[in-house]
Amino acid sequence: MSKKTAEPNEPPPAGSSDSPGRRGGLEGWLLPGLILGTCVVLGLVLRTPSTPMGASPAAPAPTASAEEPATPPDWTTGDGVDVLLRIVDRRWEPWPGTATRGGFTRAVPAEGIRVRAAPDRPFARLGGERLAGRLWTPSDSDRWEEQEDGGFVATVMLYPGKPLDVALAGPGAAVVTRVRCIDGHRRGVVCTGEAPSWDCDCRISSRVGVYSDRWSVPWLVDRATLEAGEVTVPEAVTACFRFPEVPAEERTVVVVAPQGMPHESAKEATSPAVAEGEVCVRAPAEAPLLIGLGSSFSPSWSNRDATPAEGTTTWTARPVADGTVTLAPGGGWASWPVIVGPTE
């Protein structure tokens, strides 16, 4: 027998999917369901996957412009005069280098670079490959030549250089306040860092001056000694010097400096000490010292050839312990050990 189908006007059986009650329920939920589904899909699309539900959204990533370095300043404008800066080596041949100012470094080609700078104020630190650095003040250039147009040509000589790591050891290393290069008889660039390690951009042939509040005068160290490794800072000794019987009016000034050190780093005795004829300093143990007696001997004396002024009497001593030494008339070497305590 064939299955009977309902006639068009015949109501479907109860429970059938075509029954009026079933069809009415689906039609009632269809529109709200579509709206709810759309909202869920939009929420999933718009919500950042890395942001958990209920958490605050992350801060927006920085834009590309915020990560870009600041625009280097224009060195050809501002107060000062127009300067063509050229760098040469010790043979006076053009040498490409660099100039660093305000955190920005520019190349200085062999033909030079034009800047606008105040002649009497430091402008930039100059350097270069295999060249020792130097803080450049235009008027202190090795050559400073005015041109017909009112500008200037500054020629700066940079010596062969090689980075130097200074590693200090011992109890005295903690109280070192400054380390700097000593170029010949002139003070060079100041090293960077802090006790007990420093980075120096010194000339290959230079020495290094070590400064400490424990000493009246600095300690002078050869570069080769520092290149060999860690160096122990010497202890401080009190060295007193009695100079020959000289009338008080002729004992104008007494200065003590490390032997071979720029004399602007010297220690000048006080007037009472000069009048009494005895001068005491705190010095690094076993460091050779230069003692000068004369009317024109002064820390402001800093000739490049380090020649004592005429009429100056000088002695050299190497204190190894606390004590006093009497300087022989006429200058020369003052031997140690010392006379400790009052003399007869």
C-alpha positions in Angstrom: 0.0 0.0 0.0 1.3 3.5 -0.7 1.8 6.0 1.9 -1.0 8.5 2.2 0.0 12.2 1.7 -2.0 15.1 3.2 -4.2 17.1 1.0 -3.6 20.8 0.7 -6.3 21.8 3.1 -5.7 18.9 5.5 -3.9 19.9 8.7 -0.5 18.1 9.2 -0.2 15.7 12.1 0.7 17.0 15.5 4.4 17.2 16.1 5.2 17.5 12.4 7.7 20.1 11.4 5.1 21.7 9.3 2.6 22.1 12.1 1.5 25.7 12.8 2.9 25.7 16.3 6.4 24.6 15.2 6.6 27.0 12.3 5.5 29.9 14.4 8.3 29.2 17.0 11.1 29.2 14.4 9.8 32.4 12.8 9.8 34.1 16.2 13.5 33.3 17.0 14.9 33.8 13.5 15.4 37.6 13.6 16.9 37.8 17.1 19.2 35.0 16.3 20.5 36.7 13.2 21.1 39.9 15.2 22.9 38.0 18.0 25.1 36.1 15.6 26.1 39.3 13.8 27.1 41.0 17.0 29.2 38.0 18.0 31.0 37.9 14.7 31.7 41.7 14.8 33.0 41.3 18.3 35.5 38.6 17.4 36.7 40.6 14.4 37.1 43.9 16.3 38.6 42.4 19.5 42.5 42.2 19.5 43.5 38.6 19.9 46.2 39.5 22.4 43.8 41.4 24.7 41.9 39.0 27.0 38.3 39.7 27.7 37.8 42.0 30.6 41.4 43.4 30.3 42.3 46.9 29.4 43.5 47.3 25.9 47.2 47.7 25.3 48.8 51.0 24.6 49.1 51.8 20.9 52.4 50.9 19.3 54.7 53.9 18.6 54.5 55.3 15.2 57.4 55.1 12.8 58.1 58.8 13.2 58.6 58.4 17.0 61.3 55.8 16.4 63.2 57.9 13.9 66.3 59.8 15.3 66.0 63.5 15.7 67.1 65.7 12.9 70.8 66.7 13.3 71.2 70.4 13.9 72.5 72.8 11.3 76.1 73.7 12.3 76.3 76.4 9.7 74.0 78.8 11.4 73.9 80.7 14.8 76.3 83.0 16.6 80.0 83.1 15.7 82.0 83.2 12.5 82.2 81.1 9.4 84.9 78.5 9.7 86.3 75.9 7.3 87.6 73.1 9.6 90.4 70.9 8.4 92.1 68.0 10.1 95.7 67.1 9.4 98.1 64.4 10.8 101.4 65.2 12.4 103.0 65.5 8.9 100.4 68.2 8.1 98.8 66.1 5.5 94.9 66.2 5.2 93.3 63.4 7.2 89.6 62.5 7.3 88.1 62.6 10.7 85.0 63.2 12.7 83.4 66.0 14.7 81.0 65.3 17.6 78.7 68.0 19.1 75.5 67.6 21.1 75.4 63.9 20.6 75.7 64.1 16.8 78.8 63.0 14.9 79.6 64.3 11.4 82.3 63.2 9.0 85.1 65.8 8.4 86.4 64.9 4.9 90.0 65.6 3.8 88.9 68.9 2.2 87.2 70.0 5.4 83.8 70.9 6.7 82.1 74.4 7.1 80.6 75.4 10.4 79.7 78.5 12.2 81.3 78.8 15.6 82.3 81.2 18.3 86.1 81.5 18.2 86.7 81.4 21.9 84.3 78.6 23.0 84.7 74.8 22.6 82.7 73.7 19.6 83.1 69.9 19.1 85.3 67.0 19.9 87.4 66.0 17.0 88.7 62.5 16.3 89.2 59.9 13.6 90.5 56.5 12.8 93.9 56.0 14.4 93.8 59.6 15.7 93.6 60.7 19.3 90.6 62.8 20.2 90.7 66.5 21.0 88.2 69.1 22.3 88.3 71.8 19.6 88.1 75.5 20.4 88.4 77.3 17.0 90.9 80.0 18.1 93.1 77.3 19.7 93.6 75.6 16.3 97.1 74.9 15.2 96.5 77.4 12.4 93.8 80.0 12.5 93.7 82.1 9.3 91.3 84.9 8.4 90.1 85.0 4.8 89.2 88.0 2.7 85.5 87.3 3.0 85.6 87.6 6.8 85.6 83.8 7.4 88.4 81.7 8.8 90.2 78.5 8.0 91.0 76.4 11.1 93.6 73.6 10.7 93.8 71.1 13.6 96.5 68.6 14.0 95.5 65.3 15.6 98.2 62.9 16.6 98.2 59.1 16.2 96.0 57.6 18.8 95.0 54.3 20.2 92.3 53.6 22.8 93.6 52.7 26.2 91.8 50.8 29.0 93.0 51.9 32.4 92.4 49.4 35.1 93.4 50.4 38.6 93.7 48.2 41.7 94.4 48.5 45.4 92.8 50.5 48.2 93.7 53.8 46.5 91.8 52.9 43.3 88.5 53.7 44.9 89.4 57.4 45.6 90.8 58.2 42.2 88.7 61.2 41.0 90.0 61.7 37.4 92.3 60.2 34.8 93.6 62.2 31.8 96.1 61.8 29.0 99.4 63.8 29.2 100.7 64.8 25.8 104.4 65.7 26.1 104.4 68.5 28.7 100.7 69.4 28.1 97.6 68.0 29.6 95.5 66.1 27.1 92.0 64.8 26.9 90.2 63.6 30.1 89.4 59.9 30.2 85.8 58.6 30.6 84.6 56.2 33.2 84.8 56.0 37.0 86.9 54.2 39.5 88.4 51.7 39.1 88.1 51.5 35.3 88.6 54.3 32.7 88.6 54.6 28.9 91.3 56.9 27.4 91.7 58.2 23.9 95.3 59.0 24.2 98.2 59.5 21.8 100.3 56.4 21.3 103.3 58.1 22.9 101.5 59.8 25.7 101.5 59.1 29.5 98.5 59.2 31.8 98.0 61.4 34.9 95.9 59.9 37.7 94.3 62.4 40.2 93.1 61.7 43.7 91.9 63.8 46.6 94.5 61.9 48.7 97.4 63.6 46.8 98.4 67.2 46.5 99.9 66.4 43.1 98.9 63.8 40.5 100.5 60.4 39.8 102.1 60.0 36.4 102.0 56.5 34.7 103.6 55.4 31.5 101.2 54.1 28.9 103.2 50.8 28.5 102.7 50.1 32.2 98.9 50.5 31.9 98.8 48.4 28.7 100.4 45.5 30.5 97.3 45.1 32.8 95.9 46.1 36.1 98.1 48.7 38.0 98.1 49.1 41.8 97.6 52.7 42.9 100.4 53.7 45.3 99.8 54.8 48.9 100.0 58.4 49.8 103.0 59.7 51.8 103.6 63.1 53.4 106.9 64.5 52.0 108.3 67.6 53.5 111.2 69.6 52.0 113.4 72.1 53.7 115.3 74.3 51.3 118.5 76.3 51.9 118.6 79.3 54.0 117.3 82.0 51.7 116.1 85.4 52.8 112.3 85.4 53.3 111.9 88.2 50.7 113.6 85.9 48.1 111.4 82.9 49.0 108.6 84.2 46.9 107.1 80.8 45.8 107.8 77.1 46.1 106.1 74.7 43.7 106.1 70.9 43.8 105.0 68.9 40.7 105.4 65.4 39.3 108.6 65.2 37.3 107.8 65.6 33.6 104.2 66.7 34.4 102.7 70.0 33.1 103.4 72.5 35.8 99.9 73.9 35.8 99.2 70.6 37.7 101.7 71.6 40.4 101.1 72.4 44.0 102.0 75.9 45.1 103.1 76.3 48.7 101.3 78.7 51.0 102.9 82.0 52.0 103.5 80.9 55.7 105.2 77.7 54.5 107.4 79.6 52.2 108.3 82.1 54.9 109.2 79.3 57.3 111.3 77.5 54.8 109.6 74.1 54.8 107.0 72.8 52.3 105.0 69.6 52.8 102.8 67.8 50.2 100.9 64.5 50.0 102.3 62.6 47.1 102.1 59.1 45.6 104.8 56.9 47.1 108.0 56.6 45.1 106.8 59.0 42.4 109.6 61.4 41.4 108.8 65.0 42.2 110.2 68.3 40.9 110.6 71.0 43.6 111.2 74.6 42.4 112.2 77.7 44.3 112.1 81.1 42.6 110.3 84.4 42.3 108.7 83.5 38.9 108.1 79.8 39.4 104.3 79.3 39.4 101.6 76.9 38.4 100.6 79.3 35.7 104.0 78.6 34.1 103.2 75.9 31.5 105.6 76.4 28.6 105.5 73.5 26.1 109.3 73.0 26.5 108.8 72.9 30.3 112.0 74.9 30.8 112.2 76.5 34.3 112.1 80.3 34.4 115.4 82.1 34.7 116.5 82.3 38.3 114.6 79.2 39.4 116.4 76.6 41.5 115.0 73.0 41.1 115.5 69.7 42.9 114.2 66.2 42.2 113.2 63.8 44.9 111.5 60.4 45.1 109.7 60.1 48.5 109.2 56.5 49.6 107.8 57.1 53.1 106.6 59.9 55.3 109.4 62.3 56.3 111.4 65.3 55.6 114.5 65.9 53.4 116.8 68.9 53.4 117.5 70.3 49.9 121.1 71.1 49.1 122.0 74.6 47.9 122.2 74.9 44.2 119.5 72.3 43.3 120.0 68.7 42.1 118.8 65.3 43.3 117.4 65.1 46.9 118.1 61.6 48.2 115.7 59.6 50.4 115.5 58.1 53.1 114.4 61.1 55.0 114.9 62.8 58.3 111.9 62.0 60.4 111.0 64.4 63.2 112.5 67.6 64.4 116.1 68.4 63.4 118.8 69.6 65.8 
